[in-house]
Amino acid sequence: MNRLTTSEVSVQLRYAPNEKFYQGKIYRVPIADRYPVFNLRYTAGLKGVLGGEYNYHSLMGSIDKRFYLSQLGYSDVTFEGGYIAGKVPFPLLDIHRANQTYAYQLNSYNLMNFLEFVSDHYVSINIDHNFNGFFFNKVPLIKKLKLREVVSFKALYGGLRNENNPNFQTGLYQLPVYENGAQRTYALGNKPYMEGSVGVGNIFKLLRVDLVKRFNYLNNPEVSEWGIRARVKFDF
């Protein structure tokens, strides 16, 4: 198969009470606050409309919230979930956000390979905590550098129903494999995918470096248990 045609209609709702922005000439950047931000997106696949080949319904929702923990800093927490109803090939499943670069990405799984996991239903949690100098500020010489301690944890739990699993259904695309025939794309099993990191932020006011560890699914081919990732961000 070298062609896949879909026709979709979608609607997305976003509710962000008391949200404020830094407004520029072209872009505006939201300012994180204690108020939660809610997102809901519904997508319908229309078979027979403009060449669309599949009927399906996809629903995704997320909640983002910052928790302030007094002297211990703050945590940015994201809950997300999704569900796909209908029989679809793997390109239309939820292909979970992976990262194989050396840049630390807040909303991706930084030690997951591209196309490694797909699901038709999932829930996830992403916790990124900044201690805001709680430890470093107690060390006289390091205090002058104004470094920030950061930790993160990400977990993804999902699965693939038999109707969307090519091992149980005919007429579906086979999941991708490597050139040597080894399995490349998987459905999540009975345990969630998990990874965490510890890092140092505000290096030269703009750099964050994390040591990332992947906790499970280590037997999948071409995966790394440990990695170092960096992120550039201006903090004031």
Summary of the structure (lengths in Angstrom):
residues: 236
radius of gyration: 20.5
end to end distance: 50.8
largest distance: 68.6
contacts: 662
relative contact order: 0.14
helix: 7%
strand: 47%
